[in-house]
Amino acid sequence: MTLPSSPKYIGRVERFLKKLRHHIHLDEIQSNKLMISLTEAVNNAIVHGNKSDPAKKVTVVCETLPGWLLVMVDDTGKGFRAQKVGNPLLKKNLLRETGRGIFLMRTLMDKVEFNMKRSGMQVALWLNLNK
């Protein structure tokens, strides 16, 4: 799936996941975890990575591996260092308007990777299908 970097296109994530569920079996919990995590990753790519520039694209690619679903979200932004994003549970960060998406992805997915690429940033969301 490729979409313009405008928040109005975030609804395409749900349609994308509905199609995905037809190809692989996800139970309701897995589906909900993936929906929240993927929506956060795409939103971050649109807003933070591509600065909501509709001329820039966000790409989502899925790959099934034995026992795993890998979903990769790519943007064309400058990238960031995930370890520098503050913990939203710390008192000093509780009232911040940003910083919860990465926390949610890490909490809900079995593994999350942040990869700086030559052409932007990639977030890899790993879901264990055997749980």
C-alpha positions as CSV (number, residue, x, y, z in Angstrom):
1,M,0.0,0.0,0.0
2,T,1.3,3.5,-0.9
3,L,-0.4,6.6,0.3
4,P,0.2,10.4,0.2
5,S,1.5,11.9,3.4
6,S,-1.7,13.5,4.5
7,P,-3.5,12.6,7.7
8,K,-6.8,12.3,5.7
9,Y,-5.5,9.0,4.2
10,I,-4.9,7.2,7.5
11,G,-8.3,5.4,7.1
12,R,-6.7,3.4,4.3
13,V,-4.8,1.4,7.0
14,E,-8.1,-0.2,8.2
15,R,-9.1,-1.2,4.7
16,F,-5.6,-2.6,4.1
17,L,-5.8,-4.7,7.2
18,K,-9.2,-6.1,6.3
19,K,-7.7,-7.3,3.0
20,L,-4.7,-8.8,4.8
21,R,-7.0,-10.7,7.2
22,H,-8.5,-12.5,4.1
23,H,-5.0,-13.8,3.2
24,I,-3.7,-14.8,6.7
25,H,-5.6,-15.8,9.8
26,L,-5.4,-13.2,12.5
27,D,-7.5,-13.6,15.6
28,E,-9.2,-10.6,17.1
29,I,-6.4,-9.7,19.5
30,Q,-3.7,-10.0,16.9
31,S,-5.8,-7.9,14.5
32,N,-6.4,-5.2,17.1
33,K,-2.7,-5.1,18.1
34,L,-1.8,-4.7,14.5
35,M,-4.4,-2.1,13.8
36,I,-3.2,0.2,16.6
37,S,0.5,-0.4,15.9
38,L,0.2,0.1,12.1
39,T,-2.0,3.1,12.4
40,E,0.6,4.7,14.8
41,A,3.5,3.8,12.5
42,V,1.7,5.2,9.4
43,N,0.6,8.3,11.3
44,N,4.2,8.9,12.5
45,A,5.5,8.5,9.0
46,I,3.0,11.0,7.6
47,V,3.2,13.6,10.4
48,H,6.8,13.3,11.7
49,G,8.7,11.7,8.8
50,N,7.2,13.4,5.8
51,K,5.9,16.5,7.6
52,S,2.4,15.9,6.1
53,D,3.6,16.8,2.6
54,P,1.1,15.0,0.3
55,A,3.8,15.0,-2.4
56,K,5.7,12.5,-0.3
57,K,4.6,8.9,0.0
58,V,4.3,6.4,2.8
59,T,4.7,2.8,1.8
60,V,3.4,-0.3,3.8
61,V,4.6,-3.7,2.8
62,C,3.7,-7.0,4.5
63,E,5.6,-10.2,4.4
64,T,4.7,-13.6,6.0
65,L,7.5,-15.7,7.3
66,P,7.2,-19.0,9.1
67,G,5.2,-18.1,12.3
68,W,5.6,-14.4,11.8
69,L,4.0,-11.4,10.1
70,L,6.3,-8.6,9.2
71,V,4.9,-5.2,8.3
72,M,7.2,-2.5,7.2
73,V,6.3,1.2,7.0
74,D,8.6,3.5,5.0
75,D,8.7,7.2,4.7
76,T,11.1,9.7,3.0
77,G,11.9,11.8,6.1
78,K,15.2,12.5,7.8
79,G,14.7,9.8,10.4
80,F,15.1,9.8,14.1
81,R,16.8,7.9,16.9
82,A,14.1,5.9,18.6
83,Q,16.1,5.6,21.9
84,K,15.9,9.4,22.2
85,V,12.1,9.4,22.3
86,G,11.0,9.9,25.9
87,N,9.1,7.4,27.9
88,P,5.5,8.7,28.0
89,L,5.0,7.1,31.5
90,L,7.6,9.3,33.1
91,K,6.0,12.2,35.1
92,K,7.8,14.8,33.0
93,N,6.3,13.4,29.8
94,L,2.7,12.7,30.9
95,L,1.3,15.9,29.5
96,R,3.2,15.9,26.2
97,E,1.1,15.6,23.1
98,T,3.5,13.3,21.3
99,G,5.6,10.3,22.2
100,R,3.0,7.6,22.8
101,G,3.0,5.9,19.4
102,I,6.3,4.3,19.7
103,F,5.5,3.2,23.2
104,L,2.2,1.6,21.9
105,M,4.0,-0.2,19.1
106,R,6.6,-1.6,21.4
107,T,4.0,-2.7,23.9
108,L,1.7,-4.4,21.4
109,M,4.1,-5.9,18.8
110,D,6.4,-8.8,19.5
111,K,9.3,-6.9,18.0
112,V,9.7,-3.4,16.6
113,E,12.7,-2.2,14.7
114,F,13.6,1.4,13.5
115,N,15.9,1.5,10.5
116,M,17.5,4.6,9.0
117,K,17.6,4.2,5.3
118,R,19.2,6.2,2.5
119,S,15.7,7.3,1.4
120,G,14.1,7.8,4.8
121,M,13.0,5.8,7.8
122,Q,11.6,2.3,8.1
123,V,9.6,0.9,11.0
124,A,9.4,-2.9,11.0
125,L,6.5,-4.4,13.1
126,W,6.8,-8.1,13.9
127,L,3.8,-10.1,15.0
128,N,4.2,-13.7,16.2
129,L,1.4,-15.7,14.6
130,N,1.9,-18.6,16.9
131,K,0.9,-16.9,20.1
